[in-house]
Structures are given as structure tokens and as C-alpha cells.
């Protein structure tokens, strides 16, 4: 079963290919997505890596959380499915 990881604190110059290369040292990666700002086209400094194997994802968390990638210390943890999380605050419920 696949598992998606949140990668925070990325260097704004880190590419999806570069991020894939880092995480493929653990095992096969299904998908890499760096979130970009719609208006500027610049990285927002976070992204997601999806592993086909949950064991590889757990190993990646253990190995890379708090480590340096492209000169920045990154935070790596299991991604939260926003569809399950619900509204962020009361204001969002009014719309």
C-alpha cells in the first residue's frame, strides 16, 4: 500500500527531480510533487513524496527527518489527507 510523505522546509531551488533522487536512495518512489505559488511560479518550500511501499516511507521518515537537503534542514512526516482533516477554522464554515 502506498504512503505519501510531507516534506517541509525545502530549499526554494530544490527541483522535483532532485527531491526524487534523494528519496529514491530508500526505495522506489511513485510520485514527487513540490507545491508552487500560483502567482509567482516559485516553490512554496514544501512538497510530497509518495512511496509504493509503506515500509520504505517509514524508513525515509527515520532517515531524513531533521536532515539537510540542498542546504536546508527538512521536516519529513506522514502527509495528512485534507479531505479527512476538515475545516481549518470557523470562518471557513461560513462559505
N, C-alpha and C positions, 0 to 999 in steps of 0.2 A: 504494500500500500504506500502511495507517495505521501511525502510530507513537505510542506512549504515552510521555509525559514525566513524570518525578518532579519535584514542586515542594516543596522543603523550606524551613523557616523562615517559614512563613506566620503572619501575624497571626491570633490566635485569633478575631478578629471578621470575618475575610475570609469572604465567602459564596461559594458555588459560582457564583452569577450574576455577582458582582464579578470572580471569577477568570476566568470565561468572557469577560467584557468586555475584560479586559486582553489575553488571548491571542488573541482574535478580531481584534485590530489587525494580526496577522500573516497570518491566513487562517482559513478555516472550521474550526471545532472540532467534532468528533464527540461528545465526552463530557468532562465535568468531574466529578471526584469528590474531595471533601475528606473525609479519614478522621476519623471521630468516635469519641470514647471511648464504649463501650457503656454504662458505668455512669452517667456524668455527662452525656452528650449534648453535651459540649464538644469542639471541634476538637482534634485531636492536633497541629496545626501543620504538617501536610503533606497533600499530595493528588496527584492525577494529572490530566493534560490529554492527551486523545488527538486528534491531527490526522489527517484523512483522507489528507493528502499529507505524505510523509516530508520533502520539501524545506521545507515550512512548519515542521515540527518542528525541523529543523536551524537554521533562521533564528531560531526562538523561543529556542533554547538560546543562540545567539550574542548575541541582543539582550537577554535578560532574566536570564541567569545573573549573579549578583552585584549586580543592580539592586534598587531599593527598590519594594516593592509594599505599599500600605497601611501605610507607615511601618516596614517590616521588610525587611532585605536577604534576598533569597531565593536558594536554590540550585536551578538548573534543569539537569537532565541526563536522558539516556535511562533509562527505567524498566527494571529488571531483572525478568525473569519468574521469580517464586519457584519455579515448577514446574521450571525448569531449574537453579536455584541449588543445590538440595539442602538437606540438614540444616544448621542453623547451628552445631551443636557435637555432641560425642559424647553428651551427655546426652539429646538429642532422639532418638537412635537406639535407646534402650532401650525406648521406649514403643510 
